[in-house]
Amino acid sequence: MSKTNASSLSEIPGFQHFDLGEFVVRAIQNDSTLQPSTKHQYIKAIQNYLATGESLTDPQALT
């Protein structure tokens, strides 16, 4: 995404404080098809990954 597009998104109400990590964790928590232990493992993996400073939106970091 270009800087222009990123700055345009920040002007849209709701995008200023959007936390992708929190969104992903909530999606996992709300998935009724996952067992509690699976949810715990997925959330722990996401939190550990984010703790490294990497981004969920960086395709190079996810490979």
C-alpha positions in Angstrom: 0.0 0.0 0.0 1.4 3.4 -0.9 1.8 6.1 1.6 -1.0 8.0 -0.1 -3.4 5.1 0.4 -2.3 4.6 4.0 -2.8 8.2 4.9 -6.2 8.2 3.2 -7.2 5.3 5.4 -6.1 7.1 8.5 -8.6 9.8 7.6 -11.6 7.4 7.7 -13.2 7.2 11.1 -12.4 3.9 12.8 -9.1 3.3 10.9 -7.1 5.6 13.1 -7.0 3.1 16.0 -7.5 -0.2 14.1 -5.4 -2.9 15.7 -5.0 -5.9 13.3 -3.5 -8.1 16.0 -6.6 -7.5 18.3 -8.9 -8.1 15.3 -7.2 -11.5 14.5 -7.4 -12.6 18.2 -11.1 -11.7 18.4 -11.7 -13.6 15.2 -10.1 -16.6 16.7 -12.0 -16.2 20.0 -15.3 -15.9 18.1 -14.8 -19.0 15.9 -17.2 -21.5 17.3 -15.7 -24.3 15.2 -12.4 -24.2 17.2 -11.8 -26.0 20.4 -10.7 -23.9 23.4 -7.2 -25.5 23.3 -6.8 -24.7 19.6 -8.0 -21.1 20.2 -5.4 -20.8 23.0 -2.6 -22.2 20.8 -3.5 -19.9 17.8 -3.8 -16.8 20.0 -0.5 -17.6 21.7 1.2 -18.0 18.3 -0.2 -14.7 17.1 0.9 -12.9 20.2 4.4 -14.4 20.2 4.8 -13.4 16.5 3.6 -9.9 17.1 6.0 -9.7 20.1 8.9 -10.1 17.7 8.0 -6.7 16.2 6.9 -8.2 12.8 3.7 -7.2 11.1 0.8 -9.3 10.0 0.5 -7.2 6.9 4.1 -7.8 5.7 4.0 -10.7 3.2 7.8 -11.1 3.3 7.8 -11.6 7.1 5.1 -14.3 6.9 7.1 -16.6 4.6 
